[in-house]
Amino acid sequence: MKIQDQGILGQNRAPVSSSTNKEFMTTKPATARASEDTTHIGRYRAPALEKGLDVIELLAAEKSPLNLAAISERLGRSSGELFRMLQVLEFKGFITTADNGSGYVLTNKLFALAMAQAPVRSLVETALPIMRKLVQDIGQSAHIAVASEDQIVVITRIERPGDLGFSVRIGYRREIASATSGLVLFAYQNDEVRRIWLKRCRLKGDAADSFIERANIVRARGYHEAASHFVRGIVDLSAPILRGDTAVAALTIPFVHSNPLQAEMPQAVEFVRAAAKQISSEIVHGDLP
């Protein structure tokens, strides 16, 4: 966002002497100066901003809190130059001290900012009523995940009715290559995007070939069904939310074999696919970017 304050600029402008004015008149033409600016713009640095972004990216990639000494060691910077940066990031609400005092962790502020973006907000607003009906119909929790770099991130969820159930928290992240939602999202990307995602996920050789083969099976079936790698007894049922032929999100149910069951798994699969198809249709008609 470009902000101009004419009053401040006017007050701070220094008088121009005749010699200074003469020198200005003999400088390069505006077109030449603009060309130079364009050529050198990639070299401009903002060290303080870079430091802050490095800290945020480091904490985002870590599963455990990091103290000042650990952050300093990981980033190869002195504790002195990072101490003030951490204070500022904490004051602005981007990081906080872990409950046990063992170090710093990210807050949900960045996630909240991302959720405020129109495309994500429109997707969530469109999906929520459809997800509520889905949860009521099958008696299971449901969530939606999108891709973020080499991970999936859950952007919304609806918990199953009743006192007992299983759900995934909003903001939950998992590597694309090891998540049911990740495989579904990957399955509905073009070859160029797939190549980029494989590189981000550091998949190559046999591992990449196996992942692609599984994704192609998912695409042919139209959904994915797999036992959870993290919680025994839960089967993930996931279907793509599409814009055209591309998955912008994945709708997933962590299916719990409770007693009694409101809907058997084959029936639940059809409900999930129908809900994902309905969301896909409505975001297209709503012109989601």
Number of C-alpha atoms within 10 A of each C-alpha: 3 3 5 8 7 8 8 9 10 9 8 8 8 8 7 10 9 9 9 10 10 11 10 11 10 8 10 10 9 9 9 11 12 11 11 11 11 10 10 9 10 8 6 7 9 7 9 12 10 11 16 16 13 14 21 18 11 16 18 14 8 11 8 13 19 20 15 17 14 13 22 18 11 12 13 9 13 13 15 10 12 20 13 11 17 21 13 14 17 17 11 11 14 17 22 19 16 16 10 7 11 13 17 21 23 23 16 14 13 14 15 12 9 14 16 12 10 12 15 18 15 17 23 19 13 17 24 17 13 15 25 17 14 23 21 15 14 22 21 26 24 26 24 29 26 23 22 13 13 19 21 27 24 23 23 23 23 23 20 20 14 8 5 8 16 16 16 18 15 17 15 13 20 18 17 25 21 15 19 25 34 24 25 29 30 27 27 25 18 12 11 8 12 16 15 13 20 19 13 13 17 12 16 13 7 9 13 17 12 13 18 17 13 16 22 17 13 22 20 9 11 15 25 23 20 13 15 17 13 8 10 9 13 17 19 20 26 30 31 34 30 21 19 11 11 15 21 19 28 25 29 28 29 24 26 18 16 12 6 7 12 15 15 12 17 9 11 21 23 14 18 24 21 15 21 27 16 16 25 24 15 16 21 13 9 12 10 15 11
